């Protein structure tokens, strides 16, 4: 994996996780007003985005295992932070939707 590919992969993680976060926050708004079908669709879409982000993360882990990623960068830390925060948010939002139901 080239340096450019590594950077693109990190940016993908940020973008996908951010999009998932937006879907999740919209899902809880829908649940608040009783639109549970729409909320479920948003959560499912968010999960698809998180799966894509996880696949990109796996590519980075593979690159690191091959010795292609040797120095952590602020972008890498930012990408990891975005992904982990969005994963945690998914769990919280699913619980909130259940409470609203």
C-alpha positions in Angstrom: 0.0 0.0 0.0 1.4 3.3 -1.0 1.5 6.4 1.2 -1.3 7.9 -0.9 -3.4 4.8 -0.5 -2.8 4.8 3.2 -4.0 8.4 3.4 -7.0 7.7 1.3 -7.9 4.8 3.5 -7.7 6.9 6.6 -9.9 9.6 5.1 -12.4 6.9 4.1 -12.7 5.8 7.7 -13.3 9.4 8.8 -15.9 10.0 6.1 -17.8 6.7 6.5 -17.8 7.0 10.3 -19.0 10.6 10.1 -21.8 9.6 7.7 -22.8 6.8 10.0 -22.9 9.1 13.0 -25.2 11.5 11.1 -27.5 8.6 10.2 -27.6 7.4 13.8 -28.4 10.8 15.2 -31.2 11.2 12.6 -32.5 7.7 13.6 -33.0 8.8 17.2 -34.8 11.9 16.1 -37.2 9.7 14.0 -37.7 7.4 17.0 -38.6 10.4 19.2 -41.6 11.1 17.0 -42.6 7.5 16.6 -41.1 6.8 13.1 -39.6 3.5 14.1 -39.4 2.0 10.6 -37.5 5.0 9.4 -35.3 4.9 12.5 -34.5 1.2 11.8 -33.6 2.0 8.2 -31.3 4.7 9.3 -29.6 2.5 11.8 -29.2 -0.3 9.2 -27.7 2.2 6.8 -25.3 3.4 9.5 -24.3 -0.2 10.1 -23.5 -0.7 6.5 -21.3 2.4 6.6 -19.6 1.2 9.8 -18.9 -2.1 8.1 -17.2 -0.3 5.2 -15.2 1.8 7.7 -14.2 -1.4 9.5 -13.1 -3.0 6.2 -10.9 0.1 5.6 -9.5 -0.2 9.2 -8.7 -3.9 8.5 -6.8 -2.7 5.4 -4.7 -0.4 7.6 -4.1 -3.2 10.1 -2.9 -5.4 7.3 -0.7 -2.7 6.0 0.8 -2.3 9.4 1.4 -6.0 9.7 3.3 -5.9 6.5 5.5 -3.1 7.7 3.9 -0.5 5.4 2.5 1.7 8.2 5.3 2.5 10.6 4.5 5.9 12.1 1.1 6.8 13.5 -0.2 10.1 12.3 -2.8 12.5 13.6 -5.0 11.5 10.7 -4.8 7.8 11.7 -5.6 8.7 15.3 -8.5 10.9 14.1 -9.8 8.1 11.9 -9.7 5.6 14.8 -11.4 8.1 17.1 -14.2 8.7 14.6 -14.8 5.0 14.1 -14.8 4.0 17.7 -17.0 6.9 18.7 -19.5 6.0 15.9 -19.5 2.4 17.0 -20.3 3.4 20.6 -22.9 5.8 19.4 -24.6 3.0 17.5 -25.0 1.0 20.7 -26.4 4.0 22.6 -28.8 5.0 19.8 -30.1 1.4 19.6 -30.9 1.5 23.3 -32.5 4.9 23.0 -34.7 3.7 20.2 -35.8 0.7 22.3 -36.6 3.1 25.2 -38.7 5.3 22.9 -40.5 2.3 21.6 
